[in-house]
Amino acid sequence: MNDPTKTAMERLRALHGTLPETVGPVVAKPVAKARRNDFTTLPHLRQVTVARGASSILGLDNPFFRKIEAIDGVKVRINGAWVINFAAYDYLSLNRDPRLAAAVADAVGQFGISAMASRLVGGERDLHLALENALADFIGTEDALVTVSGHATNHGIIRTLMGPGDIVLVDALAHNSIFEGIRASGAAHYTFSHNNLEQLAAWFESSRDRYERVLVVAEGLYSMDGDLPDLAGLIALKDRYDAWLMLDEAHSIGVLGATGRGCAEESGVDVGKIDIVMGTLSKSLCSCGGFIAGSKPLIDTLRHAAPGFVYSVGLSIPNTAASLAALGILKAEPARVARLKDRSRYFHSTALAAGLNVGLSAGFAVAPVIVGDSLRAVWASNALLARGINTLPIIAPAVPDKSARLRFFLTADHQEDQIAFTLAQVAEVLKAAAEQRF
């Protein structure tokens, strides 16, 4: 049994033995060479094993992969108990809307479940084209293309458009999928500090002529910090230096702007000045998959050359129908967007009034509360679950060391009393977390 009076290091030493006090040569014991086809030698598995061992020693339950047994609005059942859920990005609270279920049932009755093949060789479905036309119309672009995965969408855009001799300039807090696309493309890359346009301008001034094509990538609403880019500033730079701008709107469609059209609408910027608009179907559009919106030449190129589209089965019929129905509701009911903004602002102001550190958050649907230490963030998440609140910790390396946080996703159906209760509990738990010895 763990002794709570001991530090983590003392407990780890008790388990593994102390180091010798005297300094001298260390003689390694012979170790059998592991087979090269042994999965247990993989670095990622070793990291998982070490993390599990450390959690066990410290008496911390793993907060990840919690089993959701049932869903009722903004509440979920975990381990038999109903808790307020802040770990789902159903921003517009459409997941259980009967209109989506009816649209899915109708579409499945007509087309079945699967697209059954790549759209290139298996033929188009009217449903796919209807969704793409609706997305282009909603975003305000000439055309759009839907894909089976948001992560693969970013990967595929960059992999297809960029290559050796080109460079991608990416915000340091951009999503993993963007960095994976850069690696696959063979292009060079330069990471600029978060929202640091002076640094970006300095790079352009000194290095633009060394590369053929330049792509700048930023997010419309940053998924870890909940802040926005200086979109007008990015557009000015990319125009001045003959570059493309790609905006990842995964978390901003349905959230930003008076009608949920994203960062351009929120910023008062003409969306036509953005070369590539990327988004996902899994947040406000309540499904699974991704989309790209932009000019017809861009979309035609990706439709015929992006490996993740050409060599993949088309988006499933239920996912397509659900997104199309959700988009229709979003367009018809902008009051949902307004209600989500009200709830988000209330969370932000209440958190500040409680003395909580909300970091860079701008008061939209992504709401971090900074804890600092990763172990304390895990402990706090578990303590909040015991108090009826489900929010997950975001820890290193997903965020920089010493900036671990609890991340809250707000939805249109969260109530002010639920938010007030939650933040009061967070304040109490974080005060207790600061007293924990790890």
Helices and strands as residue ranges (DSSP letters): H 8-16, G 39-41, H 43-58, E 70-72, E 75-78, E 81-85, H 98-111, H 119-122, H 126-139, E 143-147, H 150-161, E 167-171, H 176-185, E 188-192, H 197-207, G 208-210, E 214-219, H 231-240, E 244-248, H 263-267, G 271-273, E 276-280, E 290-294, H 296-305, H 307-310, H 317-332, H 335-353, E 366-372, H 374-386, E 389-390, E 392-394, E 404-409, H 416-433
